[in-house]
Amino acid sequence: MNAANEEAVGAFIQERIGLTEIPHVIEAVMNSHSNQPALDIETILEADRYARLAALSEIEKLEKTPTIVAG
């Protein structure tokens, strides 16, 4: 799930999401992923691709959600 973390941190650095949204992105990806044995490099690369795409999808959802600022 390091790939999800990399995408979330990248989105934070680009100011697309807030710092506190990074764990939400990672949690959402982890909850949607089904674990499989890492028997070969193809399986590992597919898990990486899946995590990145799922993270980007979560980031897009967060970008579309209006932020309420207390004040």
C-alpha positions as CSV (number, residue, x, y, z in Angstrom):
1,M,0.0,0.0,0.0
2,N,3.0,2.2,-0.2
3,A,1.8,3.2,-3.7
4,A,-1.4,4.6,-2.2
5,N,0.7,6.6,0.3
6,E,2.9,8.0,-2.4
7,E,-0.1,9.2,-4.4
8,A,-1.7,10.7,-1.3
9,V,1.4,12.5,-0.2
10,G,1.9,13.8,-3.8
11,A,-1.6,15.1,-3.9
12,F,-1.0,16.9,-0.6
13,I,2.2,18.4,-1.8
14,Q,0.3,19.7,-4.9
15,E,-2.3,21.1,-2.5
16,R,-5.0,18.9,-3.9
17,I,-5.9,17.4,-0.5
18,G,-5.3,18.3,3.1
19,L,-2.8,16.7,5.4
20,T,-5.5,15.0,7.4
21,E,-6.9,13.4,4.2
22,I,-3.8,11.3,3.5
23,P,-4.8,8.6,6.0
24,H,-8.4,8.6,4.5
25,V,-7.0,7.9,1.1
26,I,-4.7,5.1,2.3
27,E,-7.5,3.5,4.4
28,A,-10.0,3.6,1.5
29,V,-7.5,1.8,-0.7
30,M,-6.6,-0.8,1.9
31,N,-10.3,-1.5,2.6
32,S,-11.0,-2.1,-1.1
33,H,-7.9,-4.3,-1.8
34,S,-8.0,-8.1,-1.6
35,N,-4.7,-9.6,-0.5
36,Q,-3.0,-12.2,-2.6
37,P,0.3,-14.0,-2.3
38,A,3.1,-12.2,-4.0
39,L,4.2,-15.1,-6.1
40,D,5.7,-13.2,-9.0
41,I,6.6,-9.7,-10.1
42,E,3.5,-9.3,-12.2
43,T,1.3,-9.8,-9.2
44,I,3.3,-7.2,-7.2
45,L,3.2,-4.7,-10.1
46,E,-0.6,-5.2,-10.5
47,A,-1.1,-4.5,-6.8
48,D,0.9,-1.4,-7.2
49,R,-1.1,-0.3,-10.2
50,Y,-4.3,-1.0,-8.4
51,A,-3.3,1.0,-5.3
52,R,-2.3,4.0,-7.4
53,L,-5.5,4.0,-9.4
54,A,-7.7,3.5,-6.3
55,A,-5.8,6.3,-4.5
56,L,-6.2,8.7,-7.4
57,S,-9.9,7.9,-7.5
58,E,-10.2,8.7,-3.8
59,I,-8.2,11.9,-4.2
60,E,-10.6,13.0,-7.0
61,K,-13.6,12.4,-4.8
62,L,-12.0,14.5,-2.0
63,E,-11.2,17.3,-4.5
64,K,-14.9,17.4,-5.5
65,T,-16.1,17.5,-1.8
66,P,-16.6,21.0,-0.6
67,T,-14.5,21.8,2.5
68,I,-16.3,23.5,5.4
69,V,-14.1,25.9,7.3
70,A,-15.2,26.7,10.9
71,G,-14.9,30.3,11.8
